[in-house]
Amino acid sequence: MAIAALTFRAESDFIDAIRAYSDKKGVSVNAALKEIIAPVVGFVRRRSSSMPQNNLARFCGALKDVDCKELEESQKAFSTIDEEMWK
């Protein structure tokens, strides 16, 4: 699937509202806009079964003794790049 860029122009108040929404959701502005727009235009993303998943979403709801948010929060360090290691 090819990726394309799209420029979005709007009033600064609207842009601020989108940024606030993305911050609240904990996602990028790009991801927030895609989340908002996709259902309106009828776009349903199909996940490829060959694509590896690097998150714990499939376990959420299945882990009864562990708060899923707490578990995901504890895993964030694994996604951080160690700058010292790459010098």
PDB file of N, CA, C and O in Angstrom:
ATOM      1  N   MET A   1       0.847  -1.176   0.000  1.00  0.00           N
ATOM      2  CA  MET A   1       0.000   0.000   0.000  1.00  0.00           C
ATOM      3  C   MET A   1       0.892   1.238   0.000  1.00  0.00           C
ATOM      4  O   MET A   1       1.758   1.378   0.864  1.00  0.00           O
ATOM      5  N   ALA A   2       0.693   2.113  -0.937  1.00  0.00           N
ATOM      6  CA  ALA A   2       1.492   3.331  -1.044  1.00  0.00           C
ATOM      7  C   ALA A   2       1.027   4.358  -0.016  1.00  0.00           C
ATOM      8  O   ALA A   2      -0.162   4.468   0.284  1.00  0.00           O
ATOM      9  N   ILE A   3       1.980   5.093   0.508  1.00  0.00           N
ATOM     10  CA  ILE A   3       1.691   6.160   1.463  1.00  0.00           C
ATOM     11  C   ILE A   3       1.808   7.490   0.738  1.00  0.00           C
ATOM     12  O   ILE A   3       2.755   7.696  -0.022  1.00  0.00           O
ATOM     13  N   ALA A   4       0.866   8.393   0.959  1.00  0.00           N
ATOM     14  CA  ALA A   4       0.885   9.712   0.346  1.00  0.00           C
ATOM     15  C   ALA A   4       0.752  10.766   1.441  1.00  0.00           C
ATOM     16  O   ALA A   4       0.242  10.488   2.526  1.00  0.00           O
ATOM     17  N   ALA A   5       1.208  11.952   1.150  1.00  0.00           N
ATOM     18  CA  ALA A   5       1.103  13.068   2.096  1.00  0.00           C
ATOM     19  C   ALA A   5      -0.102  13.923   1.734  1.00  0.00           C
ATOM     20  O   ALA A   5      -0.473  14.041   0.566  1.00  0.00           O
ATOM     21  N   LEU A   6      -0.700  14.513   2.750  1.00  0.00           N
ATOM     22  CA  LEU A   6      -1.853  15.374   2.576  1.00  0.00           C
ATOM     23  C   LEU A   6      -1.642  16.610   3.440  1.00  0.00           C
ATOM     24  O   LEU A   6      -1.347  16.492   4.629  1.00  0.00           O
ATOM     25  N   THR A   7      -1.789  17.783   2.859  1.00  0.00           N
ATOM     26  CA  THR A   7      -1.671  19.022   3.617  1.00  0.00           C
ATOM     27  C   THR A   7      -3.056  19.435   4.069  1.00  0.00           C
ATOM     28  O   THR A   7      -4.013  19.403   3.295  1.00  0.00           O
ATOM     29  N   PHE A   8      -3.151  19.822   5.329  1.00  0.00           N
ATOM     30  CA  PHE A   8      -4.439  20.190   5.904  1.00  0.00           C
ATOM     31  C   PHE A   8      -4.345  21.632   6.388  1.00  0.00           C
ATOM     32  O   PHE A   8      -3.521  21.938   7.250  1.00  0.00           O
ATOM     33  N   ARG A   9      -5.162  22.510   5.857  1.00  0.00           N
ATOM     34  CA  ARG A   9      -5.156  23.915   6.267  1.00  0.00           C
ATOM     35  C   ARG A   9      -6.445  24.212   7.016  1.00  0.00           C
ATOM     36  O   ARG A   9      -7.537  23.848   6.578  1.00  0.00           O
ATOM     37  N   ALA A  10      -6.294  24.885   8.163  1.00  0.00           N
ATOM     38  CA  ALA A  10      -7.470  25.248   8.955  1.00  0.00           C
ATOM     39  C   ALA A  10      -7.106  26.393   9.900  1.00  0.00           C
ATOM     40  O   ALA A  10      -5.933  26.731  10.058  1.00  0.00           O
ATOM     41  N   GLU A  11      -8.113  26.977  10.515  1.00  0.00           N
ATOM     42  CA  GLU A  11      -7.897  28.049  11.480  1.00  0.00           C
ATOM     43  C   GLU A  11      -7.075  27.517  12.655  1.00  0.00           C
ATOM     44  O   GLU A  11      -7.151  26.334  12.986  1.00  0.00           O
ATOM     45  N   SER A  12      -6.295  28.389  13.277  1.00  0.00           N
ATOM     46  CA  SER A  12      -5.412  27.971  14.372  1.00  0.00           C
ATOM     47  C   SER A  12      -6.200  27.367  15.542  1.00  0.00           C
ATOM     48  O   SER A  12      -5.710  26.452  16.204  1.00  0.00           O
ATOM     49  N   ASP A  13      -7.407  27.865  15.802  1.00  0.00           N
ATOM     50  CA  ASP A  13      -8.227  27.300  16.884  1.00  0.00           C
ATOM     51  C   ASP A  13      -8.597  25.846  16.586  1.00  0.00           C
ATOM     52  O   ASP A  13      -8.622  24.998  17.478  1.00  0.00           O
ATOM     53  N   PHE A  14      -8.883  25.583  15.314  1.00  0.00           N
ATOM     54  CA  PHE A  14      -9.226  24.217  14.913  1.00  0.00           C
ATOM     55  C   PHE A  14      -8.009  23.301  15.047  1.00  0.00           C
ATOM     56  O   PHE A  14      -8.118  22.182  15.549  1.00  0.00           O
ATOM     57  N   ILE A  15      -6.860  23.782  14.599  1.00  0.00           N
ATOM     58  CA  ILE A  15      -5.619  23.011  14.708  1.00  0.00           C
ATOM     59  C   ILE A  15      -5.298  22.746  16.175  1.00  0.00           C
ATOM     60  O   ILE A  15      -4.889  21.642  16.536  1.00  0.00           O
ATOM     61  N   ASP A  16      -5.483  23.759  17.018  1.00  0.00           N
ATOM     62  CA  ASP A  16      -5.250  23.588  18.466  1.00  0.00           C
ATOM     63  C   ASP A  16      -6.175  22.512  19.036  1.00  0.00           C
ATOM     64  O   ASP A  16      -5.768  21.722  19.888  1.00  0.00           O
ATOM     65  N   ALA A  17      -7.425  22.490  18.559  1.00  0.00           N
ATOM     66  CA  ALA A  17      -8.379  21.496  19.041  1.00  0.00           C
ATOM     67  C   ALA A  17      -7.952  20.084  18.606  1.00  0.00           C
ATOM     68  O   ALA A  17      -8.074  19.138  19.384  1.00  0.00           O
ATOM     69  N   ILE A  18      -7.459  19.939  17.381  1.00  0.00           N
ATOM     70  CA  ILE A  18      -6.979  18.636  16.907  1.00  0.00           C
ATOM     71  C   ILE A  18      -5.776  18.200  17.725  1.00  0.00           C
ATOM     72  O   ILE A  18      -5.670  17.035  18.108  1.00  0.00           O
ATOM     73  N   ARG A  19      -4.862  19.139  17.995  1.00  0.00           N
ATOM     74  CA  ARG A  19      -3.683  18.802  18.806  1.00  0.00           C
ATOM     75  C   ARG A  19      -4.086  18.386  20.218  1.00  0.00           C
ATOM     76  O   ARG A  19      -3.524  17.441  20.772  1.00  0.00           O
ATOM     77  N   ALA A  20      -5.048  19.083  20.795  1.00  0.00           N
ATOM     78  CA  ALA A  20      -5.530  18.730  22.134  1.00  0.00           C
ATOM     79  C   ALA A  20      -6.150  17.332  22.122  1.00  0.00           C
ATOM     80  O   ALA A  20      -5.933  16.543  23.042  1.00  0.00           O
ATOM     81  N   TYR A  21      -6.919  17.031  21.078  1.00  0.00           N
ATOM     82  CA  TYR A  21      -7.530  15.707  20.934  1.00  0.00           C
ATOM     83  C   TYR A  21      -6.453  14.630  20.843  1.00  0.00           C
ATOM     84  O   TYR A  21      -6.544  13.600  21.511  1.00  0.00           O
ATOM     85  N   SER A  22      -5.427  14.869  20.012  1.00  0.00           N
ATOM     86  CA  SER A  22      -4.373  13.869  19.850  1.00  0.00           C
ATOM     87  C   SER A  22      -3.592  13.686  21.141  1.00  0.00           C
ATOM     88  O   SER A  22      -3.208  12.565  21.477  1.00  0.00           O
ATOM     89  N   ASP A  23      -3.350  14.773  21.872  1.00  0.00           N
ATOM     90  CA  ASP A  23      -2.663  14.666  23.167  1.00  0.00           C
ATOM     91  C   ASP A  23      -3.496  13.850  24.154  1.00  0.00           C
ATOM     92  O   ASP A  23      -2.972  13.000  24.874  1.00  0.00           O
ATOM     93  N   LYS A  24      -4.790  14.122  24.175  1.00  0.00           N
ATOM     94  CA  LYS A  24      -5.693  13.395  25.085  1.00  0.00           C
ATOM     95  C   LYS A  24      -5.709  11.897  24.766  1.00  0.00           C
ATOM     96  O   LYS A  24      -5.733  11.064  25.671  1.00  0.00           O
ATOM     97  N   LYS A  25      -5.695  11.565  23.473  1.00  0.00           N
ATOM     98  CA  LYS A  25      -5.707  10.163  23.052  1.00  0.00           C
ATOM     99  C   LYS A  25      -4.323   9.524  23.154  1.00  0.00           C
ATOM    100  O   LYS A  25      -4.198   8.299  23.136  1.00  0.00           O
ATOM    101  N   GLY A  26      -3.276  10.364  23.261  1.00  0.00           N
ATOM    102  CA  GLY A  26      -1.924   9.839  23.330  1.00  0.00           C
ATOM    103  C   GLY A  26      -1.400   9.341  21.992  1.00  0.00           C
ATOM    104  O   GLY A  26      -0.600   8.406  21.933  1.00  0.00           O
ATOM    105  N   VAL A  27      -1.864   9.982  20.912  1.00  0.00           N
ATOM    106  CA  VAL A  27      -1.443   9.595  19.571  1.00  0.00           C
ATOM    107  C   VAL A  27      -0.947  10.827  18.821  1.00  0.00           C
ATOM    108  O   VAL A  27      -1.122  11.955  19.284  1.00  0.00           O
ATOM    109  N   SER A  28      -0.334  10.610  17.673  1.00  0.00           N
ATOM    110  CA  SER A  28       0.122  11.724  16.848  1.00  0.00           C
ATOM    111  C   SER A  28      -1.080  12.448  16.242  1.00  0.00           C
ATOM    112  O   SER A  28      -2.186  11.910  16.191  1.00  0.00           O
ATOM    113  N   VAL A  29      -0.844  13.669  15.789  1.00  0.00           N
ATOM    114  CA  VAL A  29      -1.897  14.415  15.107  1.00  0.00           C
ATOM    115  C   VAL A  29      -2.334  13.651  13.861  1.00  0.00           C
ATOM    116  O   VAL A  29      -3.525  13.586  13.557  1.00  0.00           O
ATOM    117  N   ASN A  30      -1.380  13.077  13.148  1.00  0.00           N
ATOM    118  CA  ASN A  30      -1.692  12.286  11.957  1.00  0.00           C
ATOM    119  C   ASN A  30      -2.628  11.127  12.306  1.00  0.00           C
ATOM    120  O   ASN A  30      -3.633  10.914  11.628  1.00  0.00           O
ATOM    121  N   ALA A  31      -2.301  10.384  13.354  1.00  0.00           N
ATOM    122  CA  ALA A  31      -3.136   9.253  13.758  1.00  0.00           C
ATOM    123  C   ALA A  31      -4.521   9.724  14.205  1.00  0.00           C
ATOM    124  O   ALA A  31      -5.524   9.068  13.922  1.00  0.00           O
ATOM    125  N   ALA A  32      -4.575  10.860  14.903  1.00  0.00           N
ATOM    126  CA  ALA A  32      -5.861  11.392  15.358  1.00  0.00           C
ATOM    127  C   ALA A  32      -6.743  11.763  14.175  1.00  0.00           C
ATOM    128  O   ALA A  32      -7.931  11.441  14.157  1.00  0.00           O
ATOM    129  N   LEU A  33      -6.164  12.441  13.187  1.00  0.00           N
ATOM    130  CA  LEU A  33      -6.946  12.814  12.006  1.00  0.00           C
ATOM    131  C   LEU A  33      -7.442  11.584  11.256  1.00  0.00           C
ATOM    132  O   LEU A  33      -8.588  11.553  10.807  1.00  0.00           O
ATOM    133  N   LYS A  34      -6.596  10.577  11.117  1.00  0.00           N
ATOM    134  CA  LYS A  34      -7.019   9.346  10.445  1.00  0.00           C
ATOM    135  C   LYS A  34      -8.141   8.670  11.217  1.00  0.00           C
ATOM    136  O   LYS A  34      -9.086   8.157  10.617  1.00  0.00           O
ATOM    137  N   GLU A  35      -8.046   8.664  12.539  1.00  0.00           N
ATOM    138  CA  GLU A  35      -9.096   8.057  13.373  1.00  0.00           C
ATOM    139  C   GLU A  35     -10.431   8.775  13.195  1.00  0.00           C
ATOM    140  O   GLU A  35     -11.488   8.145  13.146  1.00  0.00           O
ATOM    141  N   ILE A  36     -10.365  10.096  13.100  1.00  0.00           N
ATOM    142  CA  ILE A  36     -11.585  10.902  12.972  1.00  0.00           C
ATOM    143  C   ILE A  36     -12.180  10.783  11.568  1.00  0.00           C
ATOM    144  O   ILE A  36     -13.392  10.632  11.416  1.00  0.00           O
ATOM    145  N   ILE A  37     -11.337  10.852  10.559  1.00  0.00           N
ATOM    146  CA  ILE A  37     -11.805  10.914   9.172  1.00  0.00           C
ATOM    147  C   ILE A  37     -12.211   9.552   8.611  1.00  0.00           C
ATOM    148  O   ILE A  37     -13.176   9.467   7.851  1.00  0.00           O
ATOM    149  N   ALA A  38     -11.496   8.487   8.971  1.00  0.00           N
ATOM    150  CA  ALA A  38     -11.730   7.164   8.374  1.00  0.00           C
ATOM    151  C   ALA A  38     -13.198   6.714   8.414  1.00  0.00           C
ATOM    152  O   ALA A  38     -13.726   6.292   7.385  1.00  0.00           O
ATOM    153  N   PRO A  39     -13.869   6.793   9.570  1.00  0.00           N
ATOM    154  CA  PRO A  39     -15.271   6.329   9.575  1.00  0.00           C
ATOM    155  C   PRO A  39     -16.196   7.201   8.722  1.00  0.00           C
ATOM    156  O   PRO A  39     -17.184   6.709   8.178  1.00  0.00           O
ATOM    157  N   VAL A  40     -15.879   8.484   8.606  1.00  0.00           N
ATOM    158  CA  VAL A  40     -16.720   9.393   7.829  1.00  0.00           C
ATOM    159  C   VAL A  40     -16.656   9.066   6.344  1.00  0.00           C
ATOM    160  O   VAL A  40     -17.667   9.130   5.645  1.00  0.00           O
ATOM    161  N   VAL A  41     -15.471   8.716   5.866  1.00  0.00           N
ATOM    162  CA  VAL A  41     -15.312   8.406   4.440  1.00  0.00           C
ATOM    163  C   VAL A  41     -15.500   6.924   4.142  1.00  0.00           C
ATOM    164  O   VAL A  41     -15.392   6.505   2.990  1.00  0.00           O
ATOM    165  N   GLY A  42     -15.782   6.127   5.176  1.00  0.00           N
ATOM    166  CA  GLY A  42     -16.036   4.710   4.979  1.00  0.00           C
ATOM    167  C   GLY A  42     -14.789   3.873   4.779  1.00  0.00           C
ATOM    168  O   GLY A  42     -14.852   2.804   4.172  1.00  0.00           O
ATOM    169  N   PHE A  43     -13.664   4.339   5.279  1.00  0.00           N
ATOM    170  CA  PHE A  43     -12.415   3.599   5.138  1.00  0.00           C
ATOM    171  C   PHE A  43     -12.263   2.635   6.299  1.00  0.00           C
ATOM    172  O   PHE A  43     -12.258   3.040   7.462  1.00  0.00           O
ATOM    173  N   VAL A  44     -12.140   1.369   5.976  1.00  0.00           N
ATOM    174  CA  VAL A  44     -11.918   0.343   6.990  1.00  0.00           C
ATOM    175  C   VAL A  44     -10.546  -0.247   6.728  1.00  0.00           C
ATOM    176  O   VAL A  44     -10.294  -0.815   5.665  1.00  0.00           O
ATOM    177  N   ARG A  45      -9.675  -0.111   7.691  1.00  0.00           N
ATOM    178  CA  ARG A  45      -8.315  -0.634   7.523  1.00  0.00           C
ATOM    179  C   ARG A  45      -8.314  -2.125   7.800  1.00  0.00           C
ATOM    180  O   ARG A  45      -8.782  -2.585   8.841  1.00  0.00           O
ATOM    181  N   ARG A  46      -7.785  -2.858   6.858  1.00  0.00           N
ATOM    182  CA  ARG A  46      -7.661  -4.301   7.028  1.00  0.00           C
ATOM    183  C   ARG A  46      -6.237  -4.611   7.431  1.00  0.00           C
ATOM    184  O   ARG A  46      -5.290  -4.235   6.740  1.00  0.00           O
ATOM    185  N   ARG A  47      -6.088  -5.290   8.540  1.00  0.00           N
ATOM    186  CA  ARG A  47      -4.759  -5.669   9.000  1.00  0.00           C
ATOM    187  C   ARG A  47      -4.289  -6.905   8.254  1.00  0.00           C
ATOM    188  O   ARG A  47      -5.038  -7.864   8.065  1.00  0.00           O
ATOM    189  N   SER A  48      -3.064  -6.861   7.847  1.00  0.00           N
ATOM    190  CA  SER A  48      -2.472  -8.015   7.187  1.00  0.00           C
ATOM    191  C   SER A  48      -2.024  -8.998   8.263  1.00  0.00           C
ATOM    192  O   SER A  48      -1.338  -8.615   9.211  1.00  0.00           O
ATOM    193  N   SER A  49      -2.404 -10.243   8.119  1.00  0.00           N
ATOM    194  CA  SER A  49      -2.013 -11.238   9.109  1.00  0.00           C
ATOM    195  C   SER A  49      -0.509 -11.488   9.077  1.00  0.00           C
ATOM    196  O   SER A  49       0.050 -12.023  10.035  1.00  0.00           O
ATOM    197  N   SER A  50       0.154 -11.106   7.980  1.00  0.00           N
ATOM    198  CA  SER A  50       1.599 -11.294   7.910  1.00  0.00           C
ATOM    199  C   SER A  50       2.369 -10.173   8.591  1.00  0.00           C
ATOM    200  O   SER A  50       3.575 -10.288   8.810  1.00  0.00           O
ATOM    201  N   MET A  51       1.672  -9.080   8.929  1.00  0.00           N
ATOM    202  CA  MET A  51       2.329  -7.959   9.587  1.00  0.00           C
ATOM    203  C   MET A  51       2.480  -8.267  11.079  1.00  0.00           C
ATOM    204  O   MET A  51       1.489  -8.551  11.752  1.00  0.00           O
ATOM    205  N   PRO A  52       3.703  -8.214  11.600  1.00  0.00           N
ATOM    206  CA  PRO A  52       3.879  -8.464  13.030  1.00  0.00           C
ATOM    207  C   PRO A  52       3.310  -7.315  13.849  1.00  0.00           C
ATOM    208  O   PRO A  52       3.426  -6.153  13.460  1.00  0.00           O
ATOM    209  N   GLN A  53       2.709  -7.629  14.958  1.00  0.00           N
ATOM    210  CA  GLN A  53       2.166  -6.619  15.858  1.00  0.00           C
ATOM    211  C   GLN A  53       3.124  -6.470  17.032  1.00  0.00           C
ATOM    212  O   GLN A  53       3.579  -7.464  17.596  1.00  0.00           O
ATOM    213  N   ASN A  54       3.429  -5.230  17.401  1.00  0.00           N
ATOM    214  CA  ASN A  54       4.383  -5.008  18.471  1.00  0.00           C
ATOM    215  C   ASN A  54       3.733  -4.370  19.700  1.00  0.00           C
ATOM    216  O   ASN A  54       4.384  -3.625  20.432  1.00  0.00           O
ATOM    217  N   ASN A  55       2.477  -4.656  19.919  1.00  0.00           N
ATOM    218  CA  ASN A  55       1.821  -4.103  21.100  1.00  0.00           C
ATOM    219  C   ASN A  55       1.079  -5.210  21.847  1.00  0.00           C
ATOM    220  O   ASN A  55       1.041  -6.359  21.407  1.00  0.00           O
ATOM    221  N   LEU A  56       0.510  -4.851  22.951  1.00  0.00           N
ATOM    222  CA  LEU A  56      -0.175  -5.825  23.796  1.00  0.00           C
ATOM    223  C   LEU A  56      -1.696  -5.735  23.674  1.00  0.00           C
ATOM    224  O   LEU A  56      -2.423  -6.265  24.514  1.00  0.00           O
ATOM    225  N   ALA A  57      -2.171  -5.062  22.627  1.00  0.00           N
ATOM    226  CA  ALA A  57      -3.610  -4.839  22.477  1.00  0.00           C
ATOM    227  C   ALA A  57      -4.398  -6.135  22.451  1.00  0.00           C
ATOM    228  O   ALA A  57      -5.513  -6.193  22.970  1.00  0.00           O
ATOM    229  N   ARG A  58      -3.837  -7.174  21.855  1.00  0.00           N
ATOM    230  CA  ARG A  58      -4.594  -8.432  21.754  1.00  0.00           C
ATOM    231  C   ARG A  58      -4.828  -9.080  23.117  1.00  0.00           C
ATOM    232  O   ARG A  58      -5.702  -9.936  23.253  1.00  0.00           O
ATOM    233  N   PHE A  59      -4.052  -8.678  24.126  1.00  0.00           N
ATOM    234  CA  PHE A  59      -4.210  -9.236  25.456  1.00  0.00           C
ATOM    235  C   PHE A  59      -5.173  -8.424  26.327  1.00  0.00           C
ATOM    236  O   PHE A  59      -5.639  -8.917  27.355  1.00  0.00           O
ATOM    237  N   CYS A  60      -5.472  -7.190  25.927  1.00  0.00           N
ATOM    238  CA  CYS A  60      -6.357  -6.349  26.729  1.00  0.00           C
ATOM    239  C   CYS A  60      -7.730  -6.995  26.818  1.00  0.00           C
ATOM    240  O   CYS A  60      -8.296  -7.415  25.808  1.00  0.00           O
ATOM    241  N   GLY A  61      -8.246  -7.069  27.997  1.00  0.00           N
ATOM    242  CA  GLY A  61      -9.522  -7.727  28.238  1.00  0.00           C
ATOM    243  C   GLY A  61      -9.350  -9.182  28.601  1.00  0.00           C
ATOM    244  O   GLY A  61     -10.240  -9.779  29.207  1.00  0.00           O
ATOM    245  N   ALA A  62      -8.221  -9.762  28.242  1.00  0.00           N
ATOM    246  CA  ALA A  62      -7.963 -11.161  28.571  1.00  0.00           C
ATOM    247  C   ALA A  62      -7.173 -11.292  29.871  1.00  0.00           C
ATOM    248  O   ALA A  62      -7.187 -12.346  30.507  1.00  0.00           O
ATOM    249  N   LEU A  63      -6.494 -10.234  30.258  1.00  0.00           N
ATOM    250  CA  LEU A  63      -5.700 -10.260  31.482  1.00  0.00           C
ATOM    251  C   LEU A  63      -6.568  -9.763  32.639  1.00  0.00           C
ATOM    252  O   LEU A  63      -6.713  -8.557  32.839  1.00  0.00           O
ATOM    253  N   LYS A  64      -7.125 -10.669  33.375  1.00  0.00           N
ATOM    254  CA  LYS A  64      -8.077 -10.301  34.413  1.00  0.00           C
ATOM    255  C   LYS A  64      -7.414  -9.713  35.667  1.00  0.00           C
ATOM    256  O   LYS A  64      -7.996  -8.846  36.319  1.00  0.00           O
ATOM    257  N   ASP A  65      -6.216 -10.172  36.007  1.00  0.00           N
ATOM    258  CA  ASP A  65      -5.571  -9.727  37.236  1.00  0.00           C
ATOM    259  C   ASP A  65      -4.655  -8.525  37.035  1.00  0.00           C
ATOM    260  O   ASP A  65      -4.103  -7.991  37.997  1.00  0.00           O
ATOM    261  N   VAL A  66      -4.498  -8.108  35.800  1.00  0.00           N
ATOM    262  CA  VAL A  66      -3.567  -7.018  35.523  1.00  0.00           C
ATOM    263  C   VAL A  66      -4.319  -5.898  34.814  1.00  0.00           C
ATOM    264  O   VAL A  66      -5.044  -6.130  33.847  1.00  0.00           O
ATOM    265  N   ASP A  67      -4.134  -4.685  35.313  1.00  0.00           N
ATOM    266  CA  ASP A  67      -4.735  -3.541  34.649  1.00  0.00           C
ATOM    267  C   ASP A  67      -3.985  -3.326  33.342  1.00  0.00           C
ATOM    268  O   ASP A  67      -2.778  -3.082  33.353  1.00  0.00           O
ATOM    269  N   CYS A  68      -4.688  -3.415  32.216  1.00  0.00           N
ATOM    270  CA  CYS A  68      -4.057  -3.355  30.899  1.00  0.00           C
ATOM    271  C   CYS A  68      -3.302  -2.043  30.697  1.00  0.00           C
ATOM    272  O   CYS A  68      -2.199  -2.045  30.151  1.00  0.00           O
ATOM    273  N   LYS A  69      -3.878  -0.930  31.127  1.00  0.00           N
ATOM    274  CA  LYS A  69      -3.201   0.351  30.967  1.00  0.00           C
ATOM    275  C   LYS A  69      -1.895   0.376  31.733  1.00  0.00           C
ATOM    276  O   LYS A  69      -0.886   0.876  31.236  1.00  0.00           O
ATOM    277  N   GLU A  70      -1.910  -0.158  32.931  1.00  0.00           N
ATOM    278  CA  GLU A  70      -0.704  -0.215  33.746  1.00  0.00           C
ATOM    279  C   GLU A  70       0.358  -1.084  33.061  1.00  0.00           C
ATOM    280  O   GLU A  70       1.544  -0.755  33.076  1.00  0.00           O
ATOM    281  N   LEU A  71      -0.074  -2.177  32.471  1.00  0.00           N
ATOM    282  CA  LEU A  71       0.843  -3.063  31.770  1.00  0.00           C
ATOM    283  C   LEU A  71       1.451  -2.364  30.558  1.00  0.00           C
ATOM    284  O   LEU A  71       2.662  -2.432  30.343  1.00  0.00           O
ATOM    285  N   GLU A  72       0.616  -1.691  29.765  1.00  0.00           N
ATOM    286  CA  GLU A  72       1.125  -0.978  28.604  1.00  0.00           C
ATOM    287  C   GLU A  72       2.085   0.129  29.022  1.00  0.00           C
ATOM    288  O   GLU A  72       3.114   0.334  28.378  1.00  0.00           O
ATOM    289  N   GLU A  73       1.758   0.839  30.087  1.00  0.00           N
ATOM    290  CA  GLU A  73       2.620   1.910  30.582  1.00  0.00           C
ATOM    291  C   GLU A  73       3.987   1.348  30.969  1.00  0.00           C
ATOM    292  O   GLU A  73       5.015   1.967  30.694  1.00  0.00           O
ATOM    293  N   SER A  74       3.999   0.203  31.593  1.00  0.00           N
ATOM    294  CA  SER A  74       5.264  -0.390  32.030  1.00  0.00           C
ATOM    295  C   SER A  74       6.107  -0.867  30.845  1.00  0.00           C
ATOM    296  O   SER A  74       7.312  -1.077  30.992  1.00  0.00           O
ATOM    297  N   GLN A  75       5.487  -1.041  29.672  1.00  0.00           N
ATOM    298  CA  GLN A  75       6.204  -1.523  28.499  1.00  0.00           C
ATOM    299  C   GLN A  75       6.755  -0.396  27.624  1.00  0.00           C
ATOM    300  O   GLN A  75       7.494  -0.668  26.678  1.00  0.00           O
ATOM    301  N   LYS A  76       6.413   0.865  27.915  1.00  0.00           N
ATOM    302  CA  LYS A  76       6.836   1.988  27.074  1.00  0.00           C
ATOM    303  C   LYS A  76       8.349   2.082  26.959  1.00  0.00           C
ATOM    304  O   LYS A  76       8.863   2.480  25.913  1.00  0.00           O
ATOM    305  N   ALA A  77       9.064   1.728  28.003  1.00  0.00           N
ATOM    306  CA  ALA A  77      10.522   1.834  27.978  1.00  0.00           C
ATOM    307  C   ALA A  77      11.129   0.979  26.873  1.00  0.00           C
ATOM    308  O   ALA A  77      12.213   1.290  26.379  1.00  0.00           O
ATOM    309  N   PHE A  78      10.462  -0.073  26.486  1.00  0.00           N
ATOM    310  CA  PHE A  78      10.986  -0.956  25.444  1.00  0.00           C
ATOM    311  C   PHE A  78      10.930  -0.326  24.058  1.00  0.00           C
ATOM    312  O   PHE A  78      11.596  -0.797  23.136  1.00  0.00           O
ATOM    313  N   SER A  79      10.148   0.724  23.904  1.00  0.00           N
ATOM    314  CA  SER A  79      10.039   1.417  22.621  1.00  0.00           C
ATOM    315  C   SER A  79      10.964   2.628  22.540  1.00  0.00           C
ATOM    316  O   SER A  79      11.030   3.288  21.502  1.00  0.00           O
ATOM    317  N   THR A  80      11.671   2.923  23.614  1.00  0.00           N
ATOM    318  CA  THR A  80      12.555   4.078  23.667  1.00  0.00           C
ATOM    319  C   THR A  80      13.934   3.719  23.122  1.00  0.00           C
ATOM    320  O   THR A  80      14.496   2.677  23.457  1.00  0.00           O
ATOM    321  N   ILE A  81      14.465   4.596  22.283  1.00  0.00           N
ATOM    322  CA  ILE A  81      15.799   4.378  21.713  1.00  0.00           C
ATOM    323  C   ILE A  81      16.849   4.859  22.709  1.00  0.00           C
ATOM    324  O   ILE A  81      16.780   5.983  23.208  1.00  0.00           O
ATOM    325  N   ASP A  82      17.805   4.008  22.986  1.00  0.00           N
ATOM    326  CA  ASP A  82      18.913   4.362  23.870  1.00  0.00           C
ATOM    327  C   ASP A  82      19.950   5.097  23.041  1.00  0.00           C
ATOM    328  O   ASP A  82      20.699   4.469  22.292  1.00  0.00           O
ATOM    329  N   GLU A  83      20.007   6.434  23.163  1.00  0.00           N
ATOM    330  CA  GLU A  83      20.906   7.260  22.355  1.00  0.00           C
ATOM    331  C   GLU A  83      22.361   6.869  22.558  1.00  0.00           C
ATOM    332  O   GLU A  83      23.135   6.873  21.601  1.00  0.00           O
ATOM    333  N   GLU A  84      22.749   6.530  23.788  1.00  0.00           N
ATOM    334  CA  GLU A  84      24.133   6.140  24.073  1.00  0.00           C
ATOM    335  C   GLU A  84      24.538   4.892  23.307  1.00  0.00           C
ATOM    336  O   GLU A  84      25.679   4.766  22.863  1.00  0.00           O
ATOM    337  N   MET A  85      23.598   3.974  23.155  1.00  0.00           N
ATOM    338  CA  MET A  85      23.888   2.714  22.488  1.00  0.00           C
ATOM    339  C   MET A  85      24.184   2.921  20.999  1.00  0.00           C
ATOM    340  O   MET A  85      24.904   2.128  20.393  1.00  0.00           O
ATOM    341  N   TRP A  86      23.628   3.983  20.413  1.00  0.00           N
ATOM    342  CA  TRP A  86      23.746   4.203  18.967  1.00  0.00           C
ATOM    343  C   TRP A  86      24.831   5.202  18.589  1.00  0.00           C
ATOM    344  O   TRP A  86      24.909   5.615  17.432  1.00  0.00           O
ATOM    345  N   LYS A  87      25.670   5.597  19.543  1.00  0.00           N
ATOM    346  CA  LYS A  87      26.760   6.541  19.227  1.00  0.00           C
ATOM    347  C   LYS A  87      27.945   5.806  18.660  1.00  0.00           C
ATOM    348  O   LYS A  87      28.957   6.425  18.333  1.00  0.00           O
TER     349      LYS A  87
END
